[in-house]
Amino acid sequence: MKTLIIVSSTYLGNTMKVAKAMAQELKATVKCPKEVTESDISSYDLIGLGSGINFASHNKEIISLVEELDIARKKIFIFSTRCRPILGSYHKKLKSLIAQKDGILLGEFSCVGFDRTGPWVGMNGYNKNRPNSNDLFKSALFALQMRKKAHPLSAFKKTYTPLLTYEGLPLRSDGINEVVGNVVLLNTSRCIACGKCMKSCPMNVFTLKDNAKTPLPVDEMNCIMCGKCEKECPADAVFINETFSNGLRILFRESSCDKLQKAYWYK
Ligand SMILES: Cc1cc2nc3c(=O)[nH]c(=O)nc-3n(C[C@H](O)[C@H](O)[C@H](O)COP(=O)(O)O)c2cc1C
């Protein structure tokens, strides 16, 4: 998934730190508003927009950019750093603008950042050493959620029922994409058979069967939802169905038999 993170971090670079943590998780490109063109918006699948909070909203640079761009039907997430402990309605302006311009807002993130302006000068600054490593860890986790939400297969299972099976796995189709699996969904129409899912999976879920062109999630019942295959897949062809019942399945298998222990092979 091609992700572009647009960040305006004008005061101390606080929001840039958050943007970089997110970009690392998403393998995203980071640009400042001045570098962004219309063609960037159309060529990326997911867009992140962030800045420090300036006078109770995202800063002018980000707001003006969104006013100018065509973001209709684009998948977007927003983020900020701020001084105040509570976010309150600081994201309201940008959120309303995105809604007005028919963008699809997938989520929002904010954390505190160091501020040594106005009333905080007296105490030599507020939120010292923030964002810290914990804030950046949370930023990366948020980014991971955004990747899941924006994934082309995120709604596939809910939308299509399996009418056929392929190599013993349920097969769903929307006419263009043929997707196998229930826990580990693999889009055989998009898969480029690079084998990265096989190499990255510590549970040996994938097998390349003799008569199949692509690796298949034959042992998907052993999937522990670590997400390595999904992250590694360069074609967005693998998606882990992170449901509560799948979590329970792992818990029960873990306590009732040694199948997971036997399958696990740390690479
Ligand atoms: C001009 C200015 C206005 C600010 N206004 C607010 C505000 O209204 N609410 C708030 O919580 N923090 C406010 N802050 C603090 C910043 O949002 C905070 O320091 C942020 O982490 C800066 O991010 P940056 O370094 O990426 O620009 C303001 C800071 C500046 C410099």
The ligand as an SDF file (V2000), in Angstrom:
LIG
                    3D

 31 33  0  0  0  0  0  0  0  0999 V2000
    2.0590   29.4570   17.8760 C   0  0  0  0  0  0  0  0  0  0  0  0
    1.7250   28.2580   18.7570 C   0  0  0  0  0  0  0  0  0  0  0  0
    0.4080   28.0370   19.1240 C   0  0  0  0  0  0  0  0  0  0  0  0
    0.0870   26.9430   19.9130 C   0  0  0  0  0  0  0  0  0  0  0  0
   -1.2390   26.7170   20.2590 N   0  0  0  0  0  0  0  0  0  0  0  0
   -1.5520   25.6390   21.0150 C   0  0  0  0  0  0  0  0  0  0  0  0
   -2.9030   25.3920   21.3820 C   0  0  0  0  0  0  0  0  0  0  0  0
   -3.8140   26.1230   21.0530 O   0  0  0  0  0  0  0  0  0  0  0  0
   -3.1580   24.2970   22.1480 N   0  0  0  0  0  0  0  0  0  0  0  0
   -2.1700   23.4360   22.5560 C   0  0  0  0  0  0  0  0  0  0  0  0
   -2.4590   22.4570   23.2400 O   0  0  0  0  0  0  0  0  0  0  0  0
   -0.8840   23.6470   22.1840 N   0  0  0  0  0  0  0  0  0  0  0  0
   -0.5640   24.7090   21.4420 C   0  0  0  0  0  0  0  0  0  0  0  0
    0.7530   24.9220   21.0710 N   0  0  0  0  0  0  0  0  0  0  0  0
    1.7860   23.9190   21.4280 C   0  0  0  0  0  0  0  0  0  0  0  0
    2.1240   23.0550   20.2210 C   0  0  0  0  0  0  0  0  0  0  0  0
    0.9670   22.5080   19.6560 O   0  0  0  0  0  0  0  0  0  0  0  0
    3.0640   21.9140   20.6090 C   0  0  0  0  0  0  0  0  0  0  0  0
    4.2500   22.4120   21.1340 O   0  0  0  0  0  0  0  0  0  0  0  0
    3.3530   21.0100   19.4140 C   0  0  0  0  0  0  0  0  0  0  0  0
    3.9800   19.8440   19.8720 O   0  0  0  0  0  0  0  0  0  0  0  0
    4.2330   21.6880   18.3830 C   0  0  0  0  0  0  0  0  0  0  0  0
    4.4340   20.8160   17.3020 O   0  0  0  0  0  0  0  0  0  0  0  0
    5.5870   21.0700   16.2010 P   0  0  0  0  0  0  0  0  0  0  0  0
    6.8940   21.1450   16.9190 O   0  0  0  0  0  0  0  0  0  0  0  0
    5.4750   19.8700   15.3380 O   0  0  0  0  0  0  0  0  0  0  0  0
    5.1930   22.3160   15.4870 O   0  0  0  0  0  0  0  0  0  0  0  0
    1.0990   26.0380   20.3200 C   0  0  0  0  0  0  0  0  0  0  0  0
    2.4360   26.2900   19.9710 C   0  0  0  0  0  0  0  0  0  0  0  0
    2.7560   27.3940   19.1920 C   0  0  0  0  0  0  0  0  0  0  0  0
    4.1830   27.6470   18.8010 C   0  0  0  0  0  0  0  0  0  0  0  0
  1  2  1  0
  2  3  1  0
  2 30  2  0
  3  4  2  0
  4  5  1  0
  4 28  1  0
  5  6  2  0
  6  7  1  0
  6 13  1  0
  7  8  2  0
  7  9  1  0
  9 10  1  0
 10 11  2  0
 10 12  1  0
 12 13  2  0
 13 14  1  0
 14 15  1  0
 14 28  1  0
 15 16  1  0
 16 17  1  0
 16 18  1  0
 18 19  1  0
 18 20  1  0
 20 21  1  0
 20 22  1  0
 22 23  1  0
 23 24  1  0
 24 25  2  0
 24 26  1  0
 24 27  1  0
 28 29  2  0
 29 30  1  0
 30 31  1  0
M  END
$$$$
